[in-house]
């Protein structure tokens, strides 16, 4: 079951988190070699490349929902799990730098959509089907979900880098 965010962030806070993620990931990983970006800090943990691949899949899915809700009047969307979506993409196999640049471009496009929204635009909604009972989801819901989820994973990348670059490792 997919976790739903328990606390709504304000739109300006969401925009800040979403805008900061790509450059923060870039700064955190700037000193990693391509091999280190693909190295998990421990058995069973994700590498920075795997976390970035996951973030890209989430951005594809939830950012796509946002774009569709903004473009269409109360669309019906089919729920897609980012973990299923990533299986259709080659994100985990891409060079880290290439993937990060693509993530940055994708994020810039999403921010253009969100920054143009008037306050009432954050309340635009869609009916979401395919995961049990149909649900109503708003732009604010998806943007909040993306920002809160992403913030945790950017912190995860920071921990990965800290572990991989620790003295004596």
Residue, then its C-alpha position, 0 to 999 in steps of 0.5 A: x500500500x502506498x503511504x499518503x502524506x499526513x500533513x499538508x505543506x503550504x504551496x510556497x514550501x512545496x515549491x522551495x523543496x521541489x526547486x532545491x532537490x536537484x541542485x542539492x543532490x548535485x552538490x551532495x554527489x559532486x565528488x562521487x565518482x561514477x562507481x561510487x554513485x552506483x555503490x550502496x553503503x551496505x548490503x540491501x541498501x540503495x546507492x545514490x543512483x538507485x535513489x535518484x532513479x526512484x525519485x525520477x520515477x516518482x516525479x514522472x508519475x506524480x508530476x504527470x498527475x499534476x500536469x494532467x490535473x492542471x491541463x484538464x478539467x477534473x480528469x480521471x487518472x489511473x493510479x500508477x505505482x512509481x515502483x511499477x513505473x520504474x520497471x518500464x524505464x532504464x533510470x537505474x542503469x543510466x549514468x548518474x550525471x546524465x540522470x541528474x541533468x534529466x531530473x533537473x530539466x523535468x523538475x524545471x518543467x514541473x515548477x513552471x506549471x506549479x508557479x503559474x497556478x493561482x491559489x485556487x489552482x492548487x485545489x484542482x482535482x482528479x478522480x483516481x481509479x485503479x487502487x480500490x475505491x476511486x479517490x479525489x486527489x488535488x494538485x496540492x495533494x500530489x505536490x505535497x506528496x512529491x515534496x515530502x517523499x523527495x525530501x526524505x530521499x534527498x536526506x538519504x542521498x546525503x547519508x549515502x555520500x557521508x558513509x561512502x566518503x567517511x575516513x577509513x572507508 
